Amino acid sequence: QGMCAYQCKLELPFTCFKLHAPQTAYDEGLLSIAMLEQKVSAKWQHALSDATAAVQYDAFFDTNIAFWVQSLDEYIAHWQASTPDLEYFGIEWSWSEAINADIDSTSTTTVYSILVHSPSSAAMFEFISFAKPSTALYAAVRWTTSELPRATFRLQRDGYPWHREDAATIVPVRISHAVADVDAMRDFYSNVLFATELYSAAAAVDDDEGAQAKTVFMGLSGTRIELQFVERAESATYGSFTVKLLQDLLMETHDSIIVSPYCGQDRWMDNHYAYSTWAIPDLMDKVYDALVENDIKYKLGLSNYDHSSVYTKAQLDQIGFDGEFTYGLWIVEPDGQAIQIAGVLSKPGIAKWASFGDPQWCPHECDYGLVAGTVDPSKVYVDDEEYEETVLVAASLNVKHIASDTQYVVEVVLGAVCVSLMIGALYYCLSRFRQRKHENDEEEYIAL
């Protein structure tokens, strides 16, 4: 409600899947959200800066969420007419039985993706289709190719999106992260979250170092949206702000602020996907034990069963849950990103220490004398890069846009304060008038 945070939540048709964009007041640590948004925007500007050359694919573009769609045509047409202008380009990649021999949706081996960047943000979305866009719309998009697969659909085998009875036109299928070490992510997901490896691949890339791009797909128990992690050469990005640098800044932020599972939370923990384990007995207990054994940073919170949603209660009823509390784990991955896991824990004593979440998402001091940590101010990232002229223009426009938004918000808040003061003054004068006119009457109270 704006007391301490704002959020935007979008629910897709044909599914209960939601996209969630929170803006909270937690400590940002060594890197501001605005700085990452500026960096990603600059990389997009650089990638598309030369309209006569091929798109310069950047390692940061591997962090996105993908949706299967029946056809790309309506999306391309919509984006062409959108305001503000969206940044996007197409990716053609090859299908093979090595990825998934069960696929029978198409007779072609080419898959078409459109990668879209939301302006002045770090948010990217990918739309995947087996159908080539119509001739005119295909020609209107700049295309590049990828040797790495961008989805496997292996978690959809019990009902592929194109075989759904509801004839869904859009289905979420994959979450992807750009990472500095794909093997570390594979080990983390296998040994801490007990995920299954679905597929892995490597492909040669055109660079001076002769490096390979590597990827692994992982599947969490009971899910239908696969997870992809992509590692490219550290130099496979525009400028000196690399995937490895982002990871290091986020990891040190978490290490500095989170002093225990019950104290410390930074804003980068909002950058997560959520995973519900209600119907998977003992999984959350196993994950909790693995976190402790491997000394991995996490935050633990709890909720009252009576305040759970109808959906959550139905899931808990399936496993015969008769407890008082449910729990949430905010877990830090090796790449610095976070995961939120909801479920049931049977560990004795933890309910005493874990705190309830604030309904307004307001930061609170830690209980039991614990104090959240802070980062070393001398290590806060400062942008000293020199951008290309076209990128500088775009960056200045973004800053101007942000400044205008900030000024607008400030003016609205100040206006609201002034109106409140006027109402208060009017009420005070009216009250004094009534007191003088009705000195012997019983005192009246008016609730505004």
N, C-alpha and C positions, 0 to 999 in steps of 0.2 A: 504493500500500500504506500510505498515511498517513505516510510519512517526511517528505514535504514538501508533499503535496497529496492531495486526494480527488477522486473523480469518480463520476458516476452516468451510465450509458449505457443507453439504451432502443432496442431494434431493433424496428421495426414489422413486422407480418406482411405477406406478399405483396411484400416489397421488402427491399433491403439498406440502406435509409436508416436512419440512427441519429440520435437526439437525445442530445446530449452536454452534461453540466453539470459543468464542472470547478471546483474550489476550490483555488486555488494561493496561493503565498506571495509573489508578485511585488508590487512597489510599486503601490498604488492611485492615487497621484498626488493630484490636486486634488479628487477625489470618491470617497468610499468606496462600495463595492457596497451596503452596508447602507443608506446614505443614499438611493440611487436606488430601492431596493426599498421604503423607507418612503414616498418621494414617489409612486411609482406606486400603492402601496396606498391612499394618501390620495386620489388622483385617482379610483380606483375607488369608494371609499367615498362620495365626493361625487357621482359620476355616478349612483349607485343610492340616494342618501340619501332621496329623496322617492318613496315607492312609488306615490303618486297622480299623479305627473307623468311626462312623457316622460323617457327616459334621456338624460342630458346627455353626449353623445359627446365624448371628449377626444382631442386630437391625439396624445397618447402611445399611444392604443390602436391606432394604425396600425403599430406595431412588433410584429409577430407572425408566426407561421408558419401556413399554411393547409393543410388536408387536404380532399380531396373524399371524401364518404362516401355510401354508397347511401341510408341513411336516418338521420335525426337522432333518431328515437324512442328507440333503445336507449341513446344517449348521454345524452339528457335524463333518462331514467328512472334511469340510473346516477348522474348528478350529483345528482339529488334525494335519493338515499340515501347520498351520500358523506359521509365524515368525514375531515378537517374540511369545513365548508361551503365550496363553491366559489362564486365570484362570476361570473355570466354573464348575458348578455342576447342577444336575437335581432336580426338586421339583415335587412331585406328590401330587395333591390335588383333592378334591372331588367336583363334580358338584351336584347340587340339584335344584329342582323346586323353592325352597325358594329364590334362587338367581335370576333366570330368567325362568319362566315357558314357555316362548316362544321359548326357544332353542330347535331345532329339528335337529341339525346337526350331531348327533351321538347317538348311542344306548348305549354307555358306560357312566358311571358317573365319570370316572377318567380323569383328565386333566394333561397334561405333560408340564412343563416349564423347560427351561434352563436359568439360571442366569449367565451372563458373565461379567467379570471385565476387563476393558482395562488396561493394565499394567502401573504401576507408575502413576495412576490417581485416581480420585474419581468417574469416570464415570462407570455406570453399566447399562446393557441392559438385558431385559427379553424377551424370545421368547416362545410363548404359542401355543400349538397345541392339538387338540383332538385325533390325531393319535399317537399311541405309536411308538417310533423309532424302526427300524428293530433290530432283535435279537442281532447281532454283535455290532451295535452302541449303543444300550441300555446298553449292558454289559460293554462298554468302559467308561461309565459315572458313577460318584458317585451320588447316589440319596438320598434325604431326603424327608420328608413329611411335609405338612402344613395343619393345621386345619382351617386356615383362607382362604377365597376365594381370588384369586389374580386378578380377573377381573369379571365383570358382563355382559358386552356387552349390557347393557340396553339403551345406547345412540345409538346403532346400529340397533334398531328394524326396521327401515324403509329400511334396506338393510344390512343384516349381511355379514361379510367379505367372508364367504364361499358360499354366494349366489350372489356375484357380477357378472355382465355380462362380465366384462373384465377378469374374472378368476384370479384375483390378488392373488399372492403367499405370499405377506407380506403387512400388514395393521397396522398402529399405532392405539392402542386401549386404552391405559391407562398410566397416569403419576402418580407416587407414591412418597410420602415423608414419611420418618421416623420422627415422631413428639413426643414431650414430653407430649402433652395434646390434645388428639383427639377431646374432646368436645370444646376446644377453636377454633380449626380449623373448626368444624361444624358451630359454631356460627358466625365466621368471614365470611365464604362463604355464609351462609344463609342471614345474615343481612347487609353485606357490598357489596358483589358481586351478591346477589340475585340468588344464585345457588339453585338447587333442590337436596335434599337428595335422593339418589338412593337406597342405601342399607347400613345396618350396622350389625356388628356381633362382638362377643367376643368368645374367645376360651381359655381353660386352657392350660398352658404351664408347662413343667417339670422344676421347679426350687425350691430352698429352701424356697422362699417367698410365694409360692402358688399363684403367680400373674397371671392375665389374660392378654392376648394380645387382643387389641381392634382395630377395623377398621371401617371406614366410607367411602362410595363412594359418591362423589358429581358430579353434572353435571351443567356446565355453559350453559346459554341460547344460542341456535344456534350452539352447538358444537356436535362432534361425538366421542371425546376422553374424557373418564371419568377421574376423579381425585380421587385418593385413599390416605388416611392418616392412618398410622399405629402407634399405641402406644404400646410399650412393657415396661417391667420393666426396671428401670434405669440400673440395673446390667446386662441386657441382651446384653452385648457387651464385647469385649476383651479389657482389660486395663482400665485406669481411664478416658479416653477421651470418654464421653458419649454423647448421643443425646441431653440431657439437657444442657450440657456444651457447645456444639456447638451452640445451640440456644441462650444461654446467651451471648456468644462472638459476634455472629452476630447482635443480637438486640442492644447491647451496642455500637457496631461499627456504626450502622445506627443512633442511637440516638445522638452520638457524632458528626458525620460528617454532617448529613443532618440538617441544621439549619432552613430551610424553603422549601416550594415546589419549590422555584426558586434558591436555593443555596445549594450545597453540593451533592456529589455523590461518593459512594465508589465502589470498584471493585466487592464486593459481590452482587451488584445489577445486574451484568452481568449474575448471576446464576439464570435465570428466564425462564419461558415459555411465549409465546406471545399469546394474545387473541384479535382478531379483532372484533369490534362491529359495523362496518360500516352500516350493514343492519338491525340493531336493534334500532329503534328510541328511543331517550331519555334515553337509558340504561346508557351511560357514564355520563350523568348529574346526574342520581340517585346515581351512584357509587361515583362521586365526592362529592355530598352532604353527603353521608354516611361517607366518609373519614374525612371530616371536622367535622361532628357531633361527631365522635368517636375518634378524635384526633389521627389518624393513620398516620404514616410517609409515605410520598410519594414525588415523584419528577414530575414536570409538564414540558413538552416540547411541541413545536409546529412545524408544517411543512407547507410549502406552497402548496396549492392544485395543482398548475401548475407543481410541481415537484413530484407529486404522481405517482405511477406505474399505468399501464393500468388496472390491476386488481382492485386496490383501487378506481380509477376513476369510473369504472363500478359499483362497490358497492355503491359509493356515488350517482351516477346517479339514482340508483334504489329508493333512498329515496328523490330525488329531491333536493339534496344539491346544494346551490348556494353561499356558503360562500368563504372566502379567505384562511382560515387556517383549518387544522386538528390538532389533539392533541394526545399526548402520555402520559400515566400515568405509572410511575414505582412505584409499591405499595409493601410495606413490609408486609409480612404475619406474624402471631403470632409465627411461627417457625423460623423466621429470613430469610427465602428465599424470593424471589421477583417475581412479576408478571408484565409483560408489557402489557398494554391495549391500543389499538389504536382505535380512534373513533372521534366523533364530540361533542364539548361542546358549549353550548349556553350562558355560564356565561359571563356577561359583564365585560370588563376590564382586563381579565386574559391574553389576547394576548399581552398586554403592558409589563407584567412582565415575561411571559414565554420566554425561549430562544430557538433559533434554534439549532439543533444538529450539531456538527462539522462533515463534511464528512469524516475526517480522524480519528474521535473518540478521538481527542486531548482534554485533560482537559483545561478548561479556568477559569479565575477568574470570580467571580459572578458580576453581574451588580448592579447598584444602591447602591454601597457602602457596599453590603453584603459580608461577608467573611465566607467561609466554615469552619466547625469545624474540630477538630482533636481529636484523642483518647488520653487517659492518657498513656504515654509510660510505666509507671510502671505496667500497667495491660495487656500489650501484652503477649499473651500466649507463654510460654517457655516449651519445651518438656523435662520433667525430668523422663519419664517412663523408666523402665528397661524391655527390650523385651526378649522374648525367643531367644535362640541361632539361631534357624532357621530363625526367623524373623529379627534378627540383620544382618545376612548375606544378606538376601533379601533387607533390608533397605539400607545397605552399597552399594549394587550393584545399587540400584535406585539412590542414591546420586552420585555415580560415573558416572552413565549414565547422570544424569542432569548436573554434572560438565563438562563432556565431550562435551555435547551439547552446554553448555555455552561457553567453550573454542573455539569450532568450530565457533560459531556465532561471538565471539570477533575477531578471526583470519580473518574471512571473511570480517568483517567491517573494520579492520585495513588494510587488503589487498586492499579493495576498496578505502580507503583514500589515500594509497600510490600511487595507479594507478592514482587517480585524481590529486595528487600533481605532478606526472611525466608529465601528460598531460598539466597541468597548466604551468609547467616550460618550456616544449617544445613550447607551444603557446607563452609564453613571449619572448623566444629567437627568434622565428620566426618573431614575431611582431617587435622586435628591429632591426632585420636584414633588414626587409622590409622598416622600417622607414629610415635607413641609405642609403639604395639603391635607394629609391624613395622619397627623401626629399621634392620635389616640387609637388609630386602627391597628389591627394585628399586622405584624411585619410580613410582607409578601416576598416570595422568592420566585424569580423567573429563570428557568433553565433555557439557555440559548444553545 
